[in-house]
Amino acid sequence: MSNSMNPIGWLKVSGTSFEIGHAMGVEGREAVHTHLIHSDIWSAVTSPDHGNTVARLMRNTQMRFPEFYDEIRGLALGLQLPLKDVFAWNCRGDILASVPDGCTTIQTPGDEIKISHNEDGLPFFRGYCFILDARPQSSTAFRAFCYPGSVAGHTFGWNDAGLVQAVNNLRLRNVEAKIPRMILGRAVLASNSLENALDVLSNEPGCGGFHMTLAQAGNPNLLSVEYGGGKVSVSQIMSRSGHANHALHLAADGQIVTQSSSDRQTTVERLTLNPRMADIDILRDTSGPGLPIRRDAPDDPDQENTLATCLFIVSKSAVEWRIYGDKEGRAAHQSEREPA
C-alpha cells in the first residue's frame, strides 16, 4: 500500500534483464537529464581520463555477470545516454575514492532481527527516487530503492527469498577495480540465501568499498559485511549497533573518513545504547553533537541529504517493512502488517 502524498515512486516491472533496465531508464530519464548530467560529479566520473578503467570493468562485468550488464544496456537506452557514460556512473565508487553516497544503518539482532536505514544521496534526486518491484525472468524477484540512472542493489532492498540488504558507501583509496561494487550489490539481491550472498562478495571483492548489512528470514544471523579493495570482512552482530560511511572491521588503510561519517558513527553508537530510543527516532536525530544523523542541510559537506528511511523486521518466516520519504508523517509504503 502507498500514501497518496508519496514522494517515492513504485515501479513494477517484469521481463528480461534488458527490459527491466530499460524501464528503469525511462522512469529516471527526466531527473537524469534535468539534474545529474549537468552536475560536477557526473563530469568527474564520466571523464575520458577513466576510459581504460571503465572499459576493463565493462569487459569483466559482461563476462562474469552478463545479465546485469544487460540491465545497464537497457538502462542506458531508457535514459537515452551513451552506454559508456551510464556504465561509468554505475562504477562511480570504483573510479573515485569519494562520491556523494552516504547512509546510516542500525542493526539489531534477536528472534526478530531489525535493520533500519537512512538512505542519503544527492539532494537533487529528492522526489525522483523509486522502489523497483522487479520480476526478472532468470533470477529472484526483489524490491529495492533506486536512484535515477543507477542499478538496484546499492541502497536497501529485499527479495522473495527473504534476504534483506542495507548498504553504506565506504571511501577506500588506491583501488584498482576489477568488477563494479554496485554489480556485486545487484548480485546479492539475486541471491537465494545468505550463504550465496556471502559467496558473491567473498569471491569478487576487487572493487570500490561498500558496507552491507545482511539478514534472511528463517536465518538467525545478522551480518555486517565490509568489502572492497580486494578484501572482505564479515562480522556477526551480537548487540544493537550502528554503521555510517567508513569501515569498522575491514583492514582499510588510508580510507577517507568524512566529518559527517565520523560524527554520525559517534552519535549512532551512543544512541543505540539507549533501549528506550526507537530506531526511527535515532535515524531522525539532528541533535548532534557535530553533524546530524538525519541530513537535510543544503550545505551538507558531503553533498548528501536523507532521501528515504526504511525499517525492516526479519522474522523466522517473513520480512516486514516500512519506507518513509519525509522526516515526519506516515510511511510512503509499508507491508500489510506494520513493523513495530
Secondary structure as UniProt FT lines:
FT   TURN            4..5
FT   STRAND          9..15
FT   HELIX           17..34
FT   HELIX           36..38
FT   HELIX           40..45
FT   HELIX           48..50
FT   HELIX           51..64
FT   HELIX           66..79
FT   HELIX           83..89
FT   TURN            90..91
FT   HELIX           92..95
FT   STRAND          104..108
FT   STRAND          113..121
FT   HELIX           123..125
FT   TURN            126..128
FT   STRAND          130..136
FT   STRAND          142..146
FT   TURN            148..149
FT   STRAND          156..159
FT   TURN            160..161
FT   STRAND          163..170
FT   HELIX           181..189
FT   HELIX           194..203
FT   STRAND          209..216
FT   TURN            217..218
FT   STRAND          223..228
FT   TURN            229..230
FT   STRAND          231..236
FT   STRAND          241..243
FT   TURN            253..254
FT   HELIX           259..271
FT   TURN            272..273
FT   TURN            275..276
FT   HELIX           279..283
FT   TURN            298..299
FT   TURN            301..302
FT   STRAND          305..314
FT   STRAND          319..324
FT   STRAND          333..334
//
